[in-house]
């Protein structure tokens, strides 16, 4: 499971570097909604990765796993809102 987390963080860091260099999106894009949307995605991915790690690792007790399930439900609800 640690390898999965390491790979996930490496992918996130590479994505941030690519976004910062402007390879996929030109650097002259200054639209606030674009940067806000990108941050929403990264925060969601980070929280989902953390919650999935807690659930799948089986190292944590039931209270912590309830928190993780709650985080996943909240994020899914946020992205499915109309």
FENSUL-V396555 format. One record per pair of residues at least 4 apart in sequence whose ideal C-beta (glycine too) atoms are under 8 Angstrom apart, sorted by the first residue. I is the first residue (numbers start at 1). GAP is how many residues later the second one is. Records with the same first field share a line. If there is no record, write none. Layout:
I: GAP / GAP
This chain:
1: 4 / 52 / 55 / 56
2: 4
3: 4
4: 4 / 49
5: 4 / 44 / 48
6: 4
7: 4
8: 4 / 41
9: 4
10: 4
11: 4
12: 4 / 30 / 33 / 34
13: 4
14: 4
15: 4 / 27
16: 4 / 26
17: 4
18: 5 / 6
19: 4 / 5 / 6 / 19
22: 4 / 5
25: 4 / 9
29: 5
31: 4
32: 4
33: 4
34: 4
35: 4
36: 4
37: 4
38: 4
39: 4
40: 4
41: 4
42: 4
43: 4
44: 4 / 31 / 34 / 35
45: 4
46: 4
47: 4 / 24 / 28
48: 4 / 23 / 24 / 27
49: 4
50: 4 / 18 / 21
51: 4 / 16 / 17 / 18 / 20 / 21
52: 4 / 16 / 20
53: 4
54: 6 / 10 / 11 / 13 / 14
55: 10 / 13 / 14 / 17
60: 4 / 5 / 8
61: 4
62: 4
63: 4
64: 4
65: 4
66: 4
67: 4
68: 4
69: 4
70: 4
71: 4
72: 4
73: 4
74: 4
75: 4
76: 4
77: 4
